[in-house]
Amino acid sequence: MSLFEFSGSSHDAGVTKGHGIAVPRPGPLASFPARFEEFDRRVDDWWEQWRGHEFVDRVFYGASEAGDFGLIWIAIGATEAAIGPHRKTVALLRLAGALGAESLIVNVGLKSLFRRERPIWAQSRPHALRKPRTTSFPSGHASSAITALILLTDGGTPLAVLYGALAAVVATSRIHVKIHHASDVIGGLGVGLVLGAAIKHLIPLP
């Protein structure tokens, strides 16, 4: 999830079907993510072996929560700005603006084109998890993670591997907690790669 989540908007208009479940009306490009249903099912079936393990659940549920609203990336940028040179402050402002733009692009723009239904989770969860009001494709957690990774490592940093691993855990956590399909995450990664590279090129650091 990114900075902006909208509830009750036309972007996520849905119809209520059996059992009181609100199903989003398909968007004009809904057939695209639907092509990957078999791939998503296979990934979910494989991932099922990791669900229910206390340590694994804590890691992925914690990562999913930390990725809400891009908070973990803003916290990292703010920490670097506090202990680094003036360039780090500029980098923080660029990062915050980029994550705001990413959220608008994903949640207001792209999701309204697909309006994909999120995975169904019928059982109790091992840890608390905020359920987003937007639809599924693409994943905002994944797009914000890759956007942030590109910008945080711009110019080089000894923590690049750590940031990369963290971005991977945050993005894939959405599969583990069954808030996103695997193809949603892949789509989000693609959006993040394009957006991060574009901002890095258009707004270079001093």
Rosetta constraint file for C-alpha pairs under 8 A:
AtomPair CA 1 CA 5 HARMONIC 7.52 0.50
AtomPair CA 1 CA 67 HARMONIC 6.72 0.50
AtomPair CA 1 CA 68 HARMONIC 5.02 0.50
AtomPair CA 1 CA 69 HARMONIC 5.75 0.50
AtomPair CA 1 CA 70 HARMONIC 7.27 0.50
AtomPair CA 1 CA 132 HARMONIC 7.36 0.50
AtomPair CA 1 CA 139 HARMONIC 6.98 0.50
AtomPair CA 1 CA 140 HARMONIC 4.48 0.50
AtomPair CA 1 CA 141 HARMONIC 4.61 0.50
AtomPair CA 1 CA 144 HARMONIC 7.95 0.50
AtomPair CA 2 CA 67 HARMONIC 7.76 0.50
AtomPair CA 2 CA 68 HARMONIC 6.08 0.50
AtomPair CA 2 CA 69 HARMONIC 4.21 0.50
AtomPair CA 2 CA 70 HARMONIC 5.57 0.50
AtomPair CA 2 CA 99 HARMONIC 7.37 0.50
AtomPair CA 2 CA 100 HARMONIC 7.86 0.50
AtomPair CA 2 CA 102 HARMONIC 7.56 0.50
AtomPair CA 2 CA 103 HARMONIC 5.00 0.50
AtomPair CA 2 CA 107 HARMONIC 7.82 0.50
AtomPair CA 2 CA 140 HARMONIC 5.26 0.50
AtomPair CA 2 CA 141 HARMONIC 6.24 0.50
AtomPair CA 2 CA 144 HARMONIC 6.58 0.50
AtomPair CA 3 CA 68 HARMONIC 7.49 0.50
AtomPair CA 3 CA 69 HARMONIC 4.00 0.50
AtomPair CA 3 CA 70 HARMONIC 6.25 0.50
AtomPair CA 3 CA 99 HARMONIC 7.09 0.50
AtomPair CA 3 CA 100 HARMONIC 6.12 0.50
AtomPair CA 3 CA 103 HARMONIC 5.54 0.50
AtomPair CA 4 CA 69 HARMONIC 7.03 0.50
AtomPair CA 4 CA 100 HARMONIC 7.74 0.50
AtomPair CA 4 CA 103 HARMONIC 5.71 0.50
AtomPair CA 4 CA 104 HARMONIC 6.70 0.50
AtomPair CA 4 CA 107 HARMONIC 6.85 0.50
AtomPair CA 5 CA 107 HARMONIC 6.61 0.50
AtomPair CA 5 CA 132 HARMONIC 7.05 0.50
AtomPair CA 5 CA 133 HARMONIC 6.61 0.50
AtomPair CA 5 CA 134 HARMONIC 6.32 0.50
AtomPair CA 6 CA 107 HARMONIC 7.71 0.50
AtomPair CA 6 CA 133 HARMONIC 6.42 0.50
AtomPair CA 6 CA 134 HARMONIC 6.38 0.50
AtomPair CA 7 CA 12 HARMONIC 7.51 0.50
AtomPair CA 7 CA 133 HARMONIC 5.31 0.50
AtomPair CA 7 CA 134 HARMONIC 6.82 0.50
AtomPair CA 8 CA 12 HARMONIC 6.86 0.50
AtomPair CA 8 CA 13 HARMONIC 6.95 0.50
AtomPair CA 9 CA 13 HARMONIC 6.42 0.50
AtomPair CA 11 CA 108 HARMONIC 6.87 0.50
AtomPair CA 11 CA 111 HARMONIC 7.30 0.50
AtomPair CA 11 CA 112 HARMONIC 4.73 0.50
AtomPair CA 11 CA 115 HARMONIC 7.57 0.50
AtomPair CA 12 CA 24 HARMONIC 6.10 0.50
AtomPair CA 12 CA 25 HARMONIC 7.57 0.50
AtomPair CA 12 CA 112 HARMONIC 6.70 0.50
AtomPair CA 12 CA 115 HARMONIC 6.43 0.50
AtomPair CA 12 CA 133 HARMONIC 7.92 0.50
AtomPair CA 12 CA 134 HARMONIC 6.09 0.50
AtomPair CA 12 CA 135 HARMONIC 6.38 0.50
AtomPair CA 13 CA 24 HARMONIC 5.83 0.50
AtomPair CA 13 CA 25 HARMONIC 6.27 0.50
AtomPair CA 14 CA 22 HARMONIC 5.81 0.50
AtomPair CA 14 CA 23 HARMONIC 5.19 0.50
AtomPair CA 14 CA 24 HARMONIC 3.79 0.50
AtomPair CA 14 CA 25 HARMONIC 5.03 0.50
AtomPair CA 15 CA 22 HARMONIC 5.50 0.50
AtomPair CA 15 CA 23 HARMONIC 5.39 0.50
AtomPair CA 15 CA 24 HARMONIC 6.19 0.50
AtomPair CA 15 CA 25 HARMONIC 6.60 0.50
AtomPair CA 16 CA 20 HARMONIC 5.84 0.50
AtomPair CA 16 CA 21 HARMONIC 5.56 0.50
AtomPair CA 16 CA 22 HARMONIC 4.27 0.50
AtomPair CA 16 CA 23 HARMONIC 5.96 0.50
AtomPair CA 17 CA 21 HARMONIC 5.74 0.50
AtomPair CA 17 CA 22 HARMONIC 6.37 0.50
AtomPair CA 17 CA 23 HARMONIC 6.84 0.50
AtomPair CA 23 CA 117 HARMONIC 6.45 0.50
AtomPair CA 24 CA 115 HARMONIC 6.02 0.50
AtomPair CA 24 CA 116 HARMONIC 6.86 0.50
AtomPair CA 24 CA 117 HARMONIC 6.13 0.50
AtomPair CA 24 CA 135 HARMONIC 7.37 0.50
AtomPair CA 25 CA 115 HARMONIC 6.59 0.50
AtomPair CA 26 CA 30 HARMONIC 5.46 0.50
AtomPair CA 26 CA 114 HARMONIC 6.35 0.50
AtomPair CA 26 CA 115 HARMONIC 5.35 0.50
AtomPair CA 26 CA 116 HARMONIC 6.60 0.50
AtomPair CA 27 CA 112 HARMONIC 6.24 0.50
AtomPair CA 27 CA 113 HARMONIC 4.77 0.50
AtomPair CA 27 CA 114 HARMONIC 4.37 0.50
AtomPair CA 27 CA 115 HARMONIC 5.09 0.50
AtomPair CA 27 CA 116 HARMONIC 7.64 0.50
AtomPair CA 28 CA 113 HARMONIC 5.54 0.50
AtomPair CA 28 CA 114 HARMONIC 6.37 0.50
AtomPair CA 29 CA 113 HARMONIC 5.52 0.50
AtomPair CA 29 CA 114 HARMONIC 5.03 0.50
AtomPair CA 30 CA 34 HARMONIC 6.60 0.50
AtomPair CA 30 CA 113 HARMONIC 7.07 0.50
AtomPair CA 30 CA 114 HARMONIC 4.40 0.50
AtomPair CA 30 CA 115 HARMONIC 6.61 0.50
AtomPair CA 30 CA 116 HARMONIC 6.54 0.50
AtomPair CA 31 CA 35 HARMONIC 6.51 0.50
AtomPair CA 31 CA 114 HARMONIC 7.92 0.50
AtomPair CA 32 CA 36 HARMONIC 7.84 0.50
AtomPair CA 32 CA 114 HARMONIC 7.88 0.50
AtomPair CA 33 CA 37 HARMONIC 7.39 0.50
AtomPair CA 33 CA 114 HARMONIC 7.69 0.50
AtomPair CA 33 CA 116 HARMONIC 7.58 0.50
AtomPair CA 33 CA 137 HARMONIC 7.33 0.50
AtomPair CA 33 CA 183 HARMONIC 7.09 0.50
AtomPair CA 33 CA 184 HARMONIC 7.74 0.50
AtomPair CA 36 CA 40 HARMONIC 6.07 0.50
AtomPair CA 36 CA 183 HARMONIC 6.64 0.50
AtomPair CA 37 CA 41 HARMONIC 6.08 0.50
AtomPair CA 38 CA 42 HARMONIC 6.25 0.50
AtomPair CA 39 CA 43 HARMONIC 6.28 0.50
AtomPair CA 39 CA 182 HARMONIC 7.88 0.50
AtomPair CA 39 CA 183 HARMONIC 7.77 0.50
AtomPair CA 40 CA 44 HARMONIC 6.06 0.50
AtomPair CA 40 CA 181 HARMONIC 5.84 0.50
AtomPair CA 40 CA 182 HARMONIC 5.34 0.50
AtomPair CA 40 CA 183 HARMONIC 6.31 0.50
AtomPair CA 41 CA 45 HARMONIC 6.04 0.50
AtomPair CA 42 CA 46 HARMONIC 6.23 0.50
AtomPair CA 43 CA 47 HARMONIC 6.06 0.50
AtomPair CA 43 CA 182 HARMONIC 6.70 0.50
AtomPair CA 44 CA 48 HARMONIC 6.14 0.50
AtomPair CA 44 CA 175 HARMONIC 7.34 0.50
AtomPair CA 44 CA 181 HARMONIC 7.80 0.50
AtomPair CA 44 CA 182 HARMONIC 7.54 0.50
AtomPair CA 45 CA 49 HARMONIC 7.84 0.50
AtomPair CA 47 CA 51 HARMONIC 7.09 0.50
AtomPair CA 47 CA 175 HARMONIC 7.95 0.50
AtomPair CA 47 CA 176 HARMONIC 6.86 0.50
AtomPair CA 48 CA 176 HARMONIC 7.93 0.50
AtomPair CA 50 CA 56 HARMONIC 6.76 0.50
AtomPair CA 50 CA 57 HARMONIC 7.92 0.50
AtomPair CA 50 CA 176 HARMONIC 7.82 0.50
AtomPair CA 51 CA 56 HARMONIC 7.21 0.50
AtomPair CA 51 CA 57 HARMONIC 6.40 0.50
AtomPair CA 51 CA 176 HARMONIC 6.82 0.50
AtomPair CA 52 CA 56 HARMONIC 7.75 0.50
AtomPair CA 52 CA 57 HARMONIC 6.50 0.50
AtomPair CA 52 CA 126 HARMONIC 7.65 0.50
AtomPair CA 53 CA 57 HARMONIC 5.89 0.50
AtomPair CA 54 CA 58 HARMONIC 6.15 0.50
AtomPair CA 55 CA 59 HARMONIC 6.28 0.50
AtomPair CA 56 CA 60 HARMONIC 6.23 0.50
AtomPair CA 57 CA 61 HARMONIC 5.76 0.50
AtomPair CA 57 CA 126 HARMONIC 7.33 0.50
AtomPair CA 57 CA 127 HARMONIC 7.87 0.50
AtomPair CA 57 CA 176 HARMONIC 7.98 0.50
AtomPair CA 58 CA 62 HARMONIC 5.71 0.50
AtomPair CA 58 CA 127 HARMONIC 7.55 0.50
AtomPair CA 59 CA 63 HARMONIC 6.06 0.50
AtomPair CA 60 CA 64 HARMONIC 6.00 0.50
AtomPair CA 60 CA 169 HARMONIC 6.93 0.50
AtomPair CA 60 CA 170 HARMONIC 7.27 0.50
AtomPair CA 60 CA 172 HARMONIC 7.97 0.50
AtomPair CA 60 CA 173 HARMONIC 4.79 0.50
AtomPair CA 60 CA 174 HARMONIC 7.97 0.50
AtomPair CA 60 CA 176 HARMONIC 6.70 0.50
AtomPair CA 60 CA 177 HARMONIC 7.33 0.50
AtomPair CA 61 CA 65 HARMONIC 6.22 0.50
AtomPair CA 61 CA 127 HARMONIC 6.83 0.50
AtomPair CA 61 CA 129 HARMONIC 7.23 0.50
AtomPair CA 61 CA 173 HARMONIC 6.74 0.50
AtomPair CA 61 CA 177 HARMONIC 6.69 0.50
AtomPair CA 62 CA 66 HARMONIC 6.10 0.50
AtomPair CA 63 CA 67 HARMONIC 6.14 0.50
AtomPair CA 63 CA 169 HARMONIC 6.64 0.50
AtomPair CA 63 CA 170 HARMONIC 5.04 0.50
AtomPair CA 63 CA 173 HARMONIC 6.43 0.50
AtomPair CA 64 CA 68 HARMONIC 6.71 0.50
AtomPair CA 64 CA 141 HARMONIC 7.79 0.50
AtomPair CA 64 CA 170 HARMONIC 5.67 0.50
AtomPair CA 64 CA 171 HARMONIC 7.82 0.50
AtomPair CA 64 CA 173 HARMONIC 5.52 0.50
AtomPair CA 64 CA 174 HARMONIC 6.38 0.50
AtomPair CA 64 CA 177 HARMONIC 7.96 0.50
AtomPair CA 65 CA 129 HARMONIC 6.93 0.50
AtomPair CA 65 CA 130 HARMONIC 7.59 0.50
AtomPair CA 66 CA 70 HARMONIC 7.52 0.50
AtomPair CA 66 CA 71 HARMONIC 6.29 0.50
AtomPair CA 66 CA 72 HARMONIC 5.46 0.50
AtomPair CA 66 CA 170 HARMONIC 7.80 0.50
AtomPair CA 67 CA 71 HARMONIC 6.04 0.50
AtomPair CA 67 CA 72 HARMONIC 5.81 0.50
AtomPair CA 67 CA 73 HARMONIC 7.74 0.50
AtomPair CA 67 CA 141 HARMONIC 6.00 0.50
AtomPair CA 67 CA 145 HARMONIC 7.75 0.50
AtomPair CA 67 CA 170 HARMONIC 6.18 0.50
AtomPair CA 68 CA 72 HARMONIC 7.96 0.50
AtomPair CA 68 CA 141 HARMONIC 7.10 0.50
AtomPair CA 70 CA 74 HARMONIC 6.40 0.50
AtomPair CA 70 CA 99 HARMONIC 7.03 0.50
AtomPair CA 70 CA 141 HARMONIC 7.49 0.50
AtomPair CA 70 CA 144 HARMONIC 6.49 0.50
AtomPair CA 70 CA 145 HARMONIC 7.67 0.50
AtomPair CA 71 CA 75 HARMONIC 6.04 0.50
AtomPair CA 72 CA 76 HARMONIC 6.25 0.50
AtomPair CA 73 CA 77 HARMONIC 6.15 0.50
AtomPair CA 73 CA 145 HARMONIC 7.55 0.50
AtomPair CA 73 CA 148 HARMONIC 6.29 0.50
AtomPair CA 74 CA 78 HARMONIC 5.96 0.50
AtomPair CA 74 CA 92 HARMONIC 7.41 0.50
AtomPair CA 74 CA 95 HARMONIC 7.39 0.50
AtomPair CA 74 CA 96 HARMONIC 6.63 0.50
AtomPair CA 75 CA 79 HARMONIC 6.10 0.50
AtomPair CA 76 CA 80 HARMONIC 6.26 0.50
AtomPair CA 77 CA 81 HARMONIC 6.12 0.50
AtomPair CA 77 CA 88 HARMONIC 7.66 0.50
AtomPair CA 77 CA 91 HARMONIC 7.42 0.50
AtomPair CA 77 CA 92 HARMONIC 5.14 0.50
AtomPair CA 77 CA 95 HARMONIC 7.36 0.50
AtomPair CA 77 CA 152 HARMONIC 7.15 0.50
AtomPair CA 78 CA 82 HARMONIC 6.10 0.50
AtomPair CA 78 CA 89 HARMONIC 7.73 0.50
AtomPair CA 78 CA 92 HARMONIC 6.24 0.50
AtomPair CA 79 CA 83 HARMONIC 6.45 0.50
AtomPair CA 80 CA 84 HARMONIC 5.52 0.50
AtomPair CA 80 CA 88 HARMONIC 6.20 0.50
AtomPair CA 81 CA 85 HARMONIC 6.98 0.50
AtomPair CA 81 CA 86 HARMONIC 7.35 0.50
AtomPair CA 81 CA 87 HARMONIC 7.85 0.50
AtomPair CA 81 CA 88 HARMONIC 4.48 0.50
AtomPair CA 81 CA 89 HARMONIC 4.72 0.50
AtomPair CA 81 CA 91 HARMONIC 7.72 0.50
AtomPair CA 81 CA 92 HARMONIC 6.54 0.50
AtomPair CA 82 CA 88 HARMONIC 7.96 0.50
AtomPair CA 82 CA 89 HARMONIC 7.71 0.50
AtomPair CA 84 CA 88 HARMONIC 5.75 0.50
AtomPair CA 84 CA 89 HARMONIC 7.94 0.50
AtomPair CA 85 CA 89 HARMONIC 7.36 0.50
AtomPair CA 86 CA 90 HARMONIC 6.70 0.50
AtomPair CA 87 CA 91 HARMONIC 6.18 0.50
AtomPair CA 87 CA 205 HARMONIC 7.10 0.50
AtomPair CA 87 CA 206 HARMONIC 6.70 0.50
AtomPair CA 88 CA 92 HARMONIC 6.14 0.50
AtomPair CA 89 CA 93 HARMONIC 6.41 0.50
AtomPair CA 90 CA 94 HARMONIC 6.24 0.50
AtomPair CA 90 CA 205 HARMONIC 7.23 0.50
AtomPair CA 91 CA 95 HARMONIC 6.03 0.50
AtomPair CA 91 CA 151 HARMONIC 7.66 0.50
AtomPair CA 91 CA 152 HARMONIC 7.70 0.50
AtomPair CA 91 CA 205 HARMONIC 6.77 0.50
AtomPair CA 92 CA 96 HARMONIC 6.12 0.50
AtomPair CA 93 CA 97 HARMONIC 6.20 0.50
AtomPair CA 94 CA 98 HARMONIC 6.02 0.50
AtomPair CA 94 CA 203 HARMONIC 7.70 0.50
AtomPair CA 95 CA 99 HARMONIC 6.18 0.50
AtomPair CA 95 CA 148 HARMONIC 6.66 0.50
AtomPair CA 95 CA 151 HARMONIC 6.59 0.50
AtomPair CA 95 CA 152 HARMONIC 7.74 0.50
AtomPair CA 96 CA 100 HARMONIC 6.28 0.50
AtomPair CA 97 CA 101 HARMONIC 6.23 0.50
AtomPair CA 98 CA 102 HARMONIC 6.00 0.50
AtomPair CA 98 CA 147 HARMONIC 7.54 0.50
AtomPair CA 98 CA 196 HARMONIC 7.75 0.50
AtomPair CA 98 CA 199 HARMONIC 7.14 0.50
AtomPair CA 99 CA 103 HARMONIC 6.09 0.50
AtomPair CA 99 CA 144 HARMONIC 6.21 0.50
AtomPair CA 99 CA 147 HARMONIC 7.37 0.50
AtomPair CA 99 CA 148 HARMONIC 7.42 0.50
AtomPair CA 100 CA 104 HARMONIC 6.42 0.50
AtomPair CA 101 CA 105 HARMONIC 6.13 0.50
AtomPair CA 102 CA 106 HARMONIC 6.07 0.50
AtomPair CA 102 CA 143 HARMONIC 7.30 0.50
AtomPair CA 102 CA 144 HARMONIC 6.60 0.50
AtomPair CA 102 CA 147 HARMONIC 7.90 0.50
AtomPair CA 102 CA 192 HARMONIC 7.73 0.50
AtomPair CA 102 CA 195 HARMONIC 7.28 0.50
AtomPair CA 103 CA 107 HARMONIC 5.68 0.50
AtomPair CA 103 CA 108 HARMONIC 7.64 0.50
AtomPair CA 103 CA 140 HARMONIC 6.88 0.50
AtomPair CA 103 CA 144 HARMONIC 7.61 0.50
AtomPair CA 104 CA 108 HARMONIC 5.17 0.50
AtomPair CA 104 CA 109 HARMONIC 6.66 0.50
AtomPair CA 105 CA 109 HARMONIC 4.87 0.50
AtomPair CA 105 CA 110 HARMONIC 6.24 0.50
AtomPair CA 106 CA 110 HARMONIC 4.91 0.50
AtomPair CA 106 CA 111 HARMONIC 5.97 0.50
AtomPair CA 106 CA 138 HARMONIC 6.96 0.50
AtomPair CA 106 CA 139 HARMONIC 7.96 0.50
AtomPair CA 106 CA 140 HARMONIC 6.41 0.50
AtomPair CA 107 CA 111 HARMONIC 5.45 0.50
AtomPair CA 107 CA 112 HARMONIC 7.38 0.50
AtomPair CA 107 CA 134 HARMONIC 6.99 0.50
AtomPair CA 107 CA 140 HARMONIC 7.47 0.50
AtomPair CA 108 CA 112 HARMONIC 6.32 0.50
AtomPair CA 109 CA 113 HARMONIC 6.92 0.50
AtomPair CA 110 CA 114 HARMONIC 6.82 0.50
AtomPair CA 110 CA 137 HARMONIC 7.71 0.50
AtomPair CA 110 CA 138 HARMONIC 7.30 0.50
AtomPair CA 111 CA 115 HARMONIC 5.46 0.50
AtomPair CA 111 CA 116 HARMONIC 7.64 0.50
AtomPair CA 111 CA 134 HARMONIC 7.60 0.50
AtomPair CA 111 CA 135 HARMONIC 6.29 0.50
AtomPair CA 111 CA 136 HARMONIC 7.12 0.50
AtomPair CA 111 CA 137 HARMONIC 5.82 0.50
AtomPair CA 111 CA 138 HARMONIC 6.61 0.50
AtomPair CA 114 CA 137 HARMONIC 6.48 0.50
AtomPair CA 115 CA 135 HARMONIC 5.33 0.50
AtomPair CA 115 CA 136 HARMONIC 6.77 0.50
AtomPair CA 115 CA 137 HARMONIC 6.92 0.50
AtomPair CA 116 CA 135 HARMONIC 5.58 0.50
AtomPair CA 116 CA 136 HARMONIC 5.12 0.50
AtomPair CA 116 CA 137 HARMONIC 5.75 0.50
AtomPair CA 117 CA 135 HARMONIC 5.94 0.50
AtomPair CA 117 CA 136 HARMONIC 5.82 0.50
AtomPair CA 118 CA 135 HARMONIC 6.31 0.50
AtomPair CA 118 CA 136 HARMONIC 5.00 0.50
AtomPair CA 118 CA 179 HARMONIC 6.20 0.50
AtomPair CA 118 CA 180 HARMONIC 5.97 0.50
AtomPair CA 118 CA 181 HARMONIC 7.21 0.50
AtomPair CA 119 CA 178 HARMONIC 5.85 0.50
AtomPair CA 119 CA 179 HARMONIC 6.01 0.50
AtomPair CA 119 CA 180 HARMONIC 6.16 0.50
AtomPair CA 119 CA 181 HARMONIC 6.44 0.50
AtomPair CA 120 CA 178 HARMONIC 7.33 0.50
AtomPair CA 121 CA 178 HARMONIC 6.72 0.50
AtomPair CA 125 CA 129 HARMONIC 7.95 0.50
AtomPair CA 131 CA 179 HARMONIC 7.71 0.50
AtomPair CA 136 CA 179 HARMONIC 7.70 0.50
AtomPair CA 136 CA 180 HARMONIC 5.97 0.50
AtomPair CA 136 CA 181 HARMONIC 7.56 0.50
AtomPair CA 136 CA 184 HARMONIC 6.60 0.50
AtomPair CA 137 CA 180 HARMONIC 7.76 0.50
AtomPair CA 137 CA 183 HARMONIC 7.92 0.50
AtomPair CA 137 CA 184 HARMONIC 4.82 0.50
AtomPair CA 137 CA 185 HARMONIC 7.99 0.50
AtomPair CA 137 CA 187 HARMONIC 7.21 0.50
AtomPair CA 137 CA 188 HARMONIC 7.75 0.50
AtomPair CA 138 CA 143 HARMONIC 7.92 0.50
AtomPair CA 138 CA 183 HARMONIC 7.86 0.50
AtomPair CA 138 CA 184 HARMONIC 4.47 0.50
AtomPair CA 138 CA 185 HARMONIC 6.41 0.50
AtomPair CA 138 CA 186 HARMONIC 7.80 0.50
AtomPair CA 138 CA 187 HARMONIC 5.20 0.50
AtomPair CA 138 CA 188 HARMONIC 4.87 0.50
AtomPair CA 139 CA 143 HARMONIC 6.35 0.50
AtomPair CA 139 CA 171 HARMONIC 7.99 0.50
AtomPair CA 139 CA 180 HARMONIC 6.72 0.50
AtomPair CA 139 CA 184 HARMONIC 5.10 0.50
AtomPair CA 139 CA 185 HARMONIC 5.07 0.50
AtomPair CA 139 CA 186 HARMONIC 7.94 0.50
AtomPair CA 139 CA 187 HARMONIC 6.89 0.50
AtomPair CA 139 CA 188 HARMONIC 4.72 0.50
AtomPair CA 139 CA 189 HARMONIC 7.96 0.50
AtomPair CA 140 CA 144 HARMONIC 5.89 0.50
AtomPair CA 140 CA 188 HARMONIC 6.17 0.50
AtomPair CA 141 CA 145 HARMONIC 6.00 0.50
AtomPair CA 141 CA 170 HARMONIC 6.78 0.50
AtomPair CA 141 CA 171 HARMONIC 5.64 0.50
AtomPair CA 141 CA 174 HARMONIC 7.57 0.50
AtomPair CA 141 CA 185 HARMONIC 7.93 0.50
AtomPair CA 141 CA 188 HARMONIC 7.46 0.50
AtomPair CA 142 CA 146 HARMONIC 6.33 0.50
AtomPair CA 142 CA 167 HARMONIC 7.66 0.50
AtomPair CA 142 CA 170 HARMONIC 7.10 0.50
AtomPair CA 142 CA 171 HARMONIC 4.34 0.50
AtomPair CA 142 CA 172 HARMONIC 7.67 0.50
AtomPair CA 142 CA 185 HARMONIC 5.60 0.50
AtomPair CA 142 CA 186 HARMONIC 7.67 0.50
AtomPair CA 142 CA 188 HARMONIC 4.88 0.50
AtomPair CA 142 CA 189 HARMONIC 5.31 0.50
AtomPair CA 142 CA 192 HARMONIC 7.18 0.50
AtomPair CA 143 CA 147 HARMONIC 6.09 0.50
AtomPair CA 143 CA 185 HARMONIC 7.92 0.50
AtomPair CA 143 CA 187 HARMONIC 7.96 0.50
AtomPair CA 143 CA 188 HARMONIC 4.26 0.50
AtomPair CA 143 CA 189 HARMONIC 5.04 0.50
AtomPair CA 143 CA 190 HARMONIC 7.20 0.50
AtomPair CA 143 CA 191 HARMONIC 5.62 0.50
AtomPair CA 143 CA 192 HARMONIC 4.06 0.50
AtomPair CA 143 CA 193 HARMONIC 7.59 0.50
AtomPair CA 144 CA 148 HARMONIC 5.93 0.50
AtomPair CA 144 CA 188 HARMONIC 7.97 0.50
AtomPair CA 144 CA 192 HARMONIC 6.16 0.50
AtomPair CA 145 CA 149 HARMONIC 6.03 0.50
AtomPair CA 145 CA 167 HARMONIC 5.04 0.50
AtomPair CA 145 CA 168 HARMONIC 7.80 0.50
AtomPair CA 145 CA 170 HARMONIC 7.01 0.50
AtomPair CA 145 CA 171 HARMONIC 6.67 0.50
AtomPair CA 145 CA 189 HARMONIC 7.97 0.50
AtomPair CA 145 CA 192 HARMONIC 7.26 0.50
AtomPair CA 146 CA 150 HARMONIC 6.18 0.50
AtomPair CA 146 CA 167 HARMONIC 6.52 0.50
AtomPair CA 146 CA 189 HARMONIC 6.13 0.50
AtomPair CA 146 CA 192 HARMONIC 4.88 0.50
AtomPair CA 146 CA 193 HARMONIC 6.09 0.50
AtomPair CA 146 CA 196 HARMONIC 7.11 0.50
AtomPair CA 147 CA 151 HARMONIC 6.45 0.50
AtomPair CA 147 CA 192 HARMONIC 4.56 0.50
AtomPair CA 147 CA 193 HARMONIC 6.25 0.50
AtomPair CA 147 CA 195 HARMONIC 6.34 0.50
AtomPair CA 147 CA 196 HARMONIC 4.33 0.50
AtomPair CA 147 CA 197 HARMONIC 7.87 0.50
AtomPair CA 148 CA 152 HARMONIC 5.81 0.50
AtomPair CA 148 CA 196 HARMONIC 7.18 0.50
AtomPair CA 149 CA 153 HARMONIC 6.10 0.50
AtomPair CA 149 CA 163 HARMONIC 6.39 0.50
AtomPair CA 149 CA 164 HARMONIC 6.49 0.50
AtomPair CA 149 CA 167 HARMONIC 6.79 0.50
AtomPair CA 150 CA 154 HARMONIC 6.17 0.50
AtomPair CA 150 CA 193 HARMONIC 7.66 0.50
AtomPair CA 150 CA 196 HARMONIC 5.66 0.50
AtomPair CA 150 CA 197 HARMONIC 7.02 0.50
AtomPair CA 150 CA 200 HARMONIC 7.75 0.50
AtomPair CA 151 CA 196 HARMONIC 6.50 0.50
AtomPair CA 151 CA 200 HARMONIC 6.58 0.50
AtomPair CA 153 CA 157 HARMONIC 5.74 0.50
AtomPair CA 153 CA 159 HARMONIC 8.00 0.50
AtomPair CA 153 CA 160 HARMONIC 5.86 0.50
AtomPair CA 154 CA 200 HARMONIC 7.55 0.50
AtomPair CA 156 CA 160 HARMONIC 7.36 0.50
AtomPair CA 159 CA 163 HARMONIC 6.14 0.50
AtomPair CA 160 CA 164 HARMONIC 6.04 0.50
AtomPair CA 161 CA 165 HARMONIC 6.16 0.50
AtomPair CA 162 CA 166 HARMONIC 6.14 0.50
AtomPair CA 163 CA 167 HARMONIC 6.09 0.50
AtomPair CA 164 CA 168 HARMONIC 6.24 0.50
AtomPair CA 165 CA 169 HARMONIC 6.27 0.50
AtomPair CA 166 CA 170 HARMONIC 6.14 0.50
AtomPair CA 167 CA 171 HARMONIC 6.08 0.50
AtomPair CA 168 CA 172 HARMONIC 6.06 0.50
AtomPair CA 169 CA 173 HARMONIC 5.77 0.50
AtomPair CA 170 CA 174 HARMONIC 7.28 0.50
AtomPair CA 171 CA 175 HARMONIC 7.96 0.50
AtomPair CA 171 CA 185 HARMONIC 6.48 0.50
AtomPair CA 172 CA 176 HARMONIC 6.65 0.50
AtomPair CA 172 CA 185 HARMONIC 7.05 0.50
AtomPair CA 173 CA 177 HARMONIC 6.18 0.50
AtomPair CA 174 CA 178 HARMONIC 5.95 0.50
AtomPair CA 174 CA 179 HARMONIC 5.35 0.50
AtomPair CA 174 CA 180 HARMONIC 5.33 0.50
AtomPair CA 174 CA 181 HARMONIC 7.80 0.50
AtomPair CA 174 CA 185 HARMONIC 7.57 0.50
AtomPair CA 175 CA 179 HARMONIC 6.43 0.50
AtomPair CA 175 CA 180 HARMONIC 5.43 0.50
AtomPair CA 175 CA 181 HARMONIC 6.00 0.50
AtomPair CA 175 CA 182 HARMONIC 5.98 0.50
AtomPair CA 175 CA 185 HARMONIC 7.72 0.50
AtomPair CA 180 CA 184 HARMONIC 5.97 0.50
AtomPair CA 180 CA 185 HARMONIC 6.91 0.50
AtomPair CA 181 CA 185 HARMONIC 6.77 0.50
AtomPair CA 182 CA 186 HARMONIC 6.45 0.50
AtomPair CA 183 CA 187 HARMONIC 6.00 0.50
AtomPair CA 184 CA 188 HARMONIC 6.12 0.50
AtomPair CA 185 CA 189 HARMONIC 6.16 0.50
AtomPair CA 186 CA 190 HARMONIC 6.38 0.50
AtomPair CA 187 CA 191 HARMONIC 6.38 0.50
AtomPair CA 188 CA 192 HARMONIC 6.12 0.50
AtomPair CA 189 CA 193 HARMONIC 6.13 0.50
AtomPair CA 190 CA 194 HARMONIC 6.36 0.50
AtomPair CA 191 CA 195 HARMONIC 6.07 0.50
AtomPair CA 192 CA 196 HARMONIC 5.68 0.50
AtomPair CA 193 CA 197 HARMONIC 6.02 0.50
AtomPair CA 194 CA 198 HARMONIC 6.07 0.50
AtomPair CA 195 CA 199 HARMONIC 6.15 0.50
AtomPair CA 196 CA 200 HARMONIC 6.06 0.50
AtomPair CA 197 CA 201 HARMONIC 6.19 0.50
AtomPair CA 198 CA 202 HARMONIC 6.00 0.50
AtomPair CA 199 CA 203 HARMONIC 5.54 0.50
AtomPair CA 199 CA 204 HARMONIC 7.73 0.50
AtomPair CA 200 CA 204 HARMONIC 5.54 0.50
AtomPair CA 200 CA 205 HARMONIC 7.99 0.50
